[in-house]
Amino acid sequence: MQDSMELIVILIGELLFAPFIAAMVLVLELVAIGIGMILDLVGSRIATDRSPAKVMPAPVAAEEHRIKTPRRWSRILLVLATSLAVVTCGCLLVLDLFCFEGTVRWVMDRVGRTTGVQVAYDSATGSLFRGHLRLEGVSIRKPKGPRTRCDLTVKTAQLQLSIWTLLNDTIQVGSLELNELRGSFTRLEAGAMSPGRRTTKAFEIGILVIEDLDLQISDRTGDDRTYRLAVASWRSEPLRSRWLPFDILFRTNCAGVLAGSDFEIRGEVVQDGRETRWRATNLPGWYLAKELSGPFGLIRDGMVDVQVDDRWTRGKVTGIDSRWRLVFHGVRAEMPSHLPLKERLWHKAWVAALNKLEPSLPLEFRLTFDGSKLTTHGSPEAKAVWAEVGGALVKKLGVTGK
């Protein structure tokens, strides 16, 4: 899921770069106008404070000429900056009223050259000044790339943003709505996606809504796996480019099918904080292994039921109460190859412990944080697994004690 959202983030960042440059040019021209007005006002004030005689002595005349010369340049600056600002506004107005679709196509071509993602569409409507864009019949293709490839279609896409936030450190996108997002996505290497030749500005989508999401995802980072992600309605509020994984897990509401497993992410604001819950039934063990590190990354077969209830409370300090319940069904773990000695000892202990689990075993954990201390709790089954791992490690390392 995160890779698909990363692609959307990169495309939006590149799409907003051209309007950002136009806004910066206009602001610089307005600043130049302001400087010209100030210099002209100062020069005018100096000139009125002096009352030159009809016939001035040579030294006085030279001084008067020295005063008028900067004022002349300030007026030239003022006229030039004002003319450029008028031309810029006129060009933007023409592009907005008569060449909007052509401008969007030019921006999309630039996005393709920068990111390698080819974006095409049937029609485009909207307004540069109102910060509104609507695309219909969109196709997004990335046929080449070292990390990811994709072939996606979107029936309609609507983007609404505040133009003036293009000048901020973080661009505020009011909303993004995608309807019937379908296609295939291939992940070739682990790690974050590359945004292209240039790092784009950070931005925040106030509301991201995806209706009718259906993707076929191929993961080739380890064992080749292909699975389906289908969601009837996805809503993230907000979705921030710098907090992407966090916002997917804790600021999203959605339900659907992931790798053949029914899943649900629900979050809501409560009186003193926020509550989030995750649910997944019969989630393949290999998927859990790909998304999580540590001992769960060793699982190759079996199923896992996931139930997480997380509560954040606001106050003078932030309180956290996170409850996890994982039910394993017939899981099997394997030792990764090419590991350093210390890591092999640790992983071997976990592999042995996981392979000794009962056919259906629940493990429960609880983490609490009250602002000063992080406390962990575990069910008897979880403690038994840890005891098995700890004992194996002690034996392998040859540690003895009284």
Secondary structure as UniProt FT lines:
FT   HELIX           2..15
FT   HELIX           17..49
FT   HELIX           58..97
FT   HELIX           100..115
FT   STRAND          118..120
FT   STRAND          123..127
FT   TURN            128..131
FT   STRAND          132..142
FT   STRAND          148..161
FT   HELIX           163..167
FT   STRAND          170..187
FT   STRAND          202..219
FT   STRAND          225..236
FT   STRAND          239..240
FT   HELIX           241..243
FT   HELIX           244..250
FT   STRAND          252..258
FT   TURN            259..260
FT   STRAND          261..270
FT   TURN            271..272
FT   STRAND          273..284
FT   HELIX           285..291
FT   HELIX           294..298
FT   STRAND          299..313
FT   STRAND          319..333
FT   HELIX           341..355
FT   STRAND          360..369
FT   STRAND          374..378
FT   HELIX           380..397
//
